[in-house]
């Protein structure tokens, strides 16, 4: 199968690399320095179980996705609209489009712009780009998708590539569960530039995270979303299964890049405001990250 990855960052490279390693014809759409490295040496996958250069195609232009039967949209939430505009002229009529992005509304935003069904996928993986064409995997690597005509096919496709997939009847709840974890960890990891394990063990952090979780659950409930499972147990599990991981927000700030905070704590803040639900802890975390962003000098990496 030809598979295109729109957004060759840490998430896109990991899942694209796993699919390419399983024998699929994968093309990564990304920034020039990453594309050049992948074209020259393949994608270097530095994972917990293997280290390998994986050969695949790479392109800086979305035209490289022509003919793809499956498209994984892995861009930052801040780039969803621009990615849709780039993708639209090159999508095959019967291509399956999956959104592997943070936040809860990216598939809806893509669907409105592309005027076609876009399936949301909830992503649980700890990765980072360690350099051009070099993805480092710190832990996990599973997806949650909703039931559809192609869900069983996708589950088998990913499973054969070593990527576990859960099919859930409550994808909205699963997306919110991931959002809540991001709201609990991302800003604090970014502000302190601290990995999850050490962050969680620091004095007072667990109480701040509990406040964040409570606010998020209140907003989700008011939105009519049923968040599955015990969210505090999920927070503890992230800290134990991804102890060395820095949040994507922390990685963005360290590189002087704009983060997705407006679509994480900022999203909860806006929704809470519209619903009349106070979210003071999310407000503080969002504000602090925005202040740090304003100090940074943007760089193209």
CORHUPE-V382477 format. One record per pair of residues at least 24 apart in sequence whose C-alpha atoms are under 10 Angstrom apart, sorted by the first residue. I is the first residue (numbers start at 1). J is the second residue. Records with the same first field share a line. If there is no record, write none. Layout:
I=J ; J
//
This chain:
1=25 ; 26 ; 67 ; 68 ; 69 ; 70 ; 157
2=26 ; 27 ; 65 ; 66 ; 67 ; 68 ; 69 ; 70 ; 71
3=27 ; 28 ; 65 ; 66 ; 67 ; 68 ; 69 ; 70 ; 71 ; 72 ; 95 ; 96
4=28 ; 29 ; 57 ; 58 ; 62 ; 64 ; 65 ; 66 ; 67 ; 68 ; 69 ; 70 ; 71 ; 72 ; 73 ; 91 ; 97
5=29 ; 30 ; 58 ; 62 ; 64 ; 65 ; 68 ; 70 ; 71 ; 72 ; 73 ; 74 ; 75 ; 98 ; 100
6=30 ; 59 ; 60 ; 61 ; 62 ; 64 ; 65 ; 71 ; 72 ; 73 ; 74 ; 75 ; 83 ; 84 ; 86 ; 87 ; 99 ; 100
7=31 ; 60 ; 62 ; 72 ; 73 ; 74 ; 75 ; 76 ; 79 ; 83 ; 100
8=34 ; 35 ; 58 ; 59 ; 60 ; 72 ; 73 ; 74 ; 75 ; 129 ; 133 ; 135
9=34 ; 74 ; 75 ; 76 ; 127 ; 128 ; 129 ; 132 ; 133 ; 134 ; 135
10=74 ; 75 ; 125 ; 126 ; 127 ; 128 ; 129 ; 130 ; 133 ; 134 ; 135 ; 136 ; 137 ; 248
11=73 ; 74 ; 75 ; 100 ; 101 ; 123 ; 124 ; 125 ; 126 ; 127 ; 128 ; 129 ; 135 ; 137 ; 141
12=72 ; 73 ; 74 ; 75 ; 100 ; 101 ; 127 ; 135
13=43 ; 44 ; 45 ; 74 ; 127 ; 128 ; 129 ; 133 ; 134 ; 135 ; 136
14=43 ; 44 ; 45 ; 46 ; 47 ; 125 ; 126 ; 127 ; 128 ; 129 ; 134 ; 135 ; 136 ; 137 ; 141
15=72 ; 74 ; 100 ; 125 ; 141 ; 142 ; 143 ; 158 ; 161 ; 162 ; 163
16=43 ; 54 ; 56 ; 72 ; 161
17=42 ; 43 ; 44 ; 45 ; 52 ; 53 ; 54 ; 55 ; 56 ; 135 ; 161
18=45 ; 54 ; 141 ; 158 ; 160 ; 161 ; 162 ; 163
19=54 ; 157 ; 158 ; 159 ; 160 ; 161 ; 162 ; 163
20=54 ; 55 ; 56 ; 57 ; 161
21=45 ; 52 ; 53 ; 54 ; 55 ; 56 ; 161 ; 162
22=54 ; 157 ; 158 ; 159 ; 160 ; 161 ; 162
23=55 ; 56 ; 160 ; 161
24=56 ; 157 ; 161
25=55 ; 56 ; 57 ; 68
26=55 ; 56 ; 57 ; 58 ; 65 ; 68 ; 70 ; 71
27=55 ; 56 ; 57 ; 58 ; 59 ; 62 ; 64 ; 65 ; 66 ; 68 ; 71
28=56 ; 57 ; 58 ; 59 ; 60 ; 61 ; 62 ; 64 ; 65 ; 72
29=57 ; 58 ; 59 ; 60 ; 61 ; 62 ; 63 ; 64 ; 65 ; 73 ; 74 ; 75
30=58 ; 59 ; 60 ; 61 ; 62 ; 75
31=58 ; 59 ; 60 ; 61 ; 132 ; 300 ; 301
32=58 ; 59 ; 60 ; 61 ; 132 ; 301
33=60 ; 131 ; 132 ; 133 ; 300 ; 301
34=58 ; 59 ; 60 ; 129 ; 131 ; 132 ; 133 ; 134 ; 301
35=59 ; 60 ; 132 ; 133
36=60 ; 132 ; 133
37=131 ; 132 ; 133 ; 134
38=132 ; 133 ; 134
39=133
40=133
41=133 ; 134
42=133 ; 134
43=132 ; 133 ; 134 ; 135
44=130 ; 131 ; 132 ; 133 ; 134 ; 135 ; 136
45=129 ; 133 ; 134 ; 135 ; 136 ; 137
46=127 ; 129 ; 130 ; 134 ; 135 ; 136 ; 137 ; 138
47=127 ; 135 ; 136 ; 137 ; 138 ; 139
48=136 ; 137 ; 138 ; 139 ; 140
49=137 ; 139
50=137
51=136 ; 137
53=133 ; 134
61=86 ; 87
62=86 ; 87 ; 88 ; 89 ; 90 ; 91
63=87 ; 88 ; 89 ; 90 ; 91
64=90
65=90 ; 91 ; 92
66=90 ; 91 ; 92 ; 95
67=91 ; 92 ; 93 ; 94 ; 95
68=92 ; 94 ; 95 ; 96 ; 97
69=93 ; 94 ; 95 ; 96 ; 97
70=94 ; 95 ; 96 ; 97 ; 98 ; 154
71=95 ; 96 ; 97 ; 98 ; 99 ; 118
72=96 ; 97 ; 98 ; 99 ; 100 ; 101 ; 118 ; 119 ; 121
73=97 ; 98 ; 99 ; 100 ; 101 ; 106 ; 107 ; 110 ; 118 ; 120 ; 121
74=98 ; 99 ; 100 ; 101 ; 102
75=99 ; 100 ; 101 ; 102 ; 106
76=100 ; 101 ; 102 ; 103 ; 106 ; 248 ; 258 ; 259 ; 260 ; 263
77=101 ; 102 ; 103 ; 104 ; 105 ; 106 ; 109 ; 259 ; 260 ; 261 ; 262 ; 263 ; 264
78=106 ; 258 ; 259 ; 260 ; 261 ; 262 ; 263
79=106 ; 260
80=106 ; 107 ; 109 ; 110 ; 113
81=106 ; 109 ; 110 ; 112 ; 113 ; 114
82=110 ; 113
83=110 ; 113
84=109 ; 110 ; 111 ; 112 ; 113 ; 114
85=110 ; 113 ; 114
87=114
88=113 ; 114 ; 115 ; 116
89=114
96=150 ; 154
98=145
99=123 ; 145
100=124 ; 143 ; 144 ; 145
101=175
102=175 ; 176 ; 178 ; 179 ; 182 ; 248 ; 260 ; 263 ; 264
103=175 ; 176 ; 178 ; 179 ; 180 ; 182 ; 183 ; 260 ; 261 ; 262 ; 263 ; 264 ; 265 ; 267
104=171 ; 172 ; 173 ; 174 ; 175 ; 176 ; 177 ; 178 ; 179 ; 263 ; 264 ; 267
105=172 ; 175 ; 176 ; 263 ; 267
106=263
119=145 ; 146 ; 147 ; 148 ; 151 ; 171
120=144 ; 145 ; 146 ; 171 ; 172 ; 175
121=145 ; 146 ; 165 ; 166 ; 167 ; 171 ; 172 ; 174 ; 175
122=146 ; 165 ; 166 ; 171 ; 172 ; 174 ; 175 ; 176 ; 177 ; 178 ; 179
123=165 ; 174 ; 175 ; 178
124=178 ; 238
125=242 ; 245
126=238 ; 241 ; 242 ; 243 ; 244 ; 245 ; 246 ; 247 ; 248
127=242 ; 245 ; 246 ; 247 ; 248
128=245 ; 246 ; 247 ; 248 ; 251
129=251
131=301
132=301
137=245
138=241 ; 242 ; 243 ; 244 ; 245 ; 246
139=238 ; 241 ; 242 ; 243 ; 244 ; 245
140=164 ; 238 ; 241 ; 242
141=165
142=166
143=167
144=168 ; 169 ; 170 ; 171 ; 174 ; 175
145=169 ; 170 ; 171 ; 172 ; 174 ; 175
146=170 ; 171 ; 172 ; 174
147=171
170=225 ; 226 ; 227 ; 228
171=225 ; 226 ; 227 ; 228
172=220 ; 224 ; 225 ; 226 ; 227 ; 228
173=220 ; 224 ; 225 ; 226 ; 227 ; 228 ; 229
174=225 ; 226 ; 227 ; 228 ; 229
175=225 ; 227
176=216 ; 217 ; 220 ; 225 ; 226 ; 227 ; 228
177=213 ; 216 ; 217 ; 220 ; 226 ; 227 ; 228 ; 229 ; 230 ; 231 ; 234 ; 235
178=227 ; 231 ; 234 ; 235 ; 264
179=213 ; 216 ; 263 ; 264 ; 265 ; 267 ; 268
180=209 ; 212 ; 213 ; 214 ; 215 ; 216 ; 217 ; 220 ; 227 ; 231 ; 232 ; 234 ; 235 ; 264 ; 265 ; 268
181=209 ; 212 ; 213 ; 216 ; 231 ; 232 ; 234 ; 235 ; 236 ; 238 ; 264
182=235 ; 247 ; 248 ; 249 ; 261 ; 264 ; 265
183=209 ; 212 ; 213 ; 216 ; 261 ; 263 ; 264 ; 265 ; 266 ; 267 ; 268 ; 282 ; 285 ; 286
184=208 ; 209 ; 210 ; 211 ; 212 ; 213 ; 216 ; 232 ; 235 ; 264 ; 265 ; 282 ; 285
185=209 ; 212 ; 235 ; 238 ; 239 ; 246 ; 247 ; 248 ; 249 ; 250
186=246 ; 247 ; 248 ; 249 ; 250 ; 251 ; 259 ; 260 ; 261 ; 264 ; 265 ; 285 ; 289
187=247 ; 248 ; 249 ; 250 ; 259 ; 260 ; 261 ; 264 ; 265 ; 282 ; 284 ; 285 ; 286 ; 287 ; 288 ; 289 ; 290
188=246 ; 247 ; 249 ; 250 ; 285 ; 286 ; 288 ; 289
189=245 ; 246 ; 247 ; 248 ; 249 ; 250 ; 251
190=246 ; 247 ; 248 ; 249 ; 250 ; 251 ; 252 ; 253 ; 254 ; 259 ; 285 ; 288 ; 289 ; 292
191=249 ; 250 ; 253 ; 254 ; 285 ; 288 ; 289 ; 291 ; 292
192=250
193=246 ; 247 ; 249 ; 250 ; 251 ; 253 ; 254
194=243 ; 244 ; 245 ; 246 ; 247 ; 250
195=239 ; 242 ; 243 ; 244 ; 245 ; 246 ; 247 ; 250
196=235 ; 236 ; 238 ; 239 ; 240 ; 241 ; 242 ; 243 ; 244 ; 245 ; 246 ; 247
197=236 ; 238 ; 239 ; 240 ; 241 ; 242 ; 243 ; 244 ; 245 ; 246
198=239 ; 243 ; 244 ; 245
199=239 ; 243 ; 244 ; 246
200=235 ; 236 ; 238 ; 239 ; 240 ; 243
201=239
206=232 ; 235 ; 236
208=281 ; 282
209=235 ; 281 ; 282
210=235
211=279 ; 280 ; 281 ; 282
212=265 ; 268 ; 279 ; 280 ; 281 ; 282 ; 283 ; 285
213=281 ; 282
214=279 ; 281
215=268 ; 269 ; 272 ; 277 ; 278 ; 279 ; 280 ; 281 ; 282
216=265 ; 267 ; 268 ; 269 ; 271 ; 272 ; 277 ; 279 ; 282
217=268
218=268 ; 272 ; 277 ; 278 ; 279
219=268 ; 269 ; 270 ; 271 ; 272 ; 273 ; 274 ; 275 ; 276 ; 277 ; 278 ; 279
220=268 ; 271 ; 272
222=271 ; 272 ; 275 ; 276 ; 277
223=271 ; 272 ; 275
249=289
250=289
252=293 ; 298 ; 301
253=289 ; 290 ; 292 ; 293 ; 294 ; 295 ; 296 ; 297 ; 298
254=293 ; 296
255=296 ; 297 ; 298 ; 299 ; 300 ; 301
256=292 ; 293 ; 294 ; 295 ; 296 ; 297 ; 298 ; 299 ; 300 ; 301
257=293 ; 296 ; 297 ; 298 ; 299 ; 300 ; 301
258=289 ; 290 ; 292 ; 293 ; 294 ; 296 ; 297 ; 298 ; 299
259=289 ; 290 ; 293
260=289
261=285 ; 286 ; 287 ; 289 ; 290 ; 293
262=286 ; 287 ; 289 ; 290
265=289
266=290
//
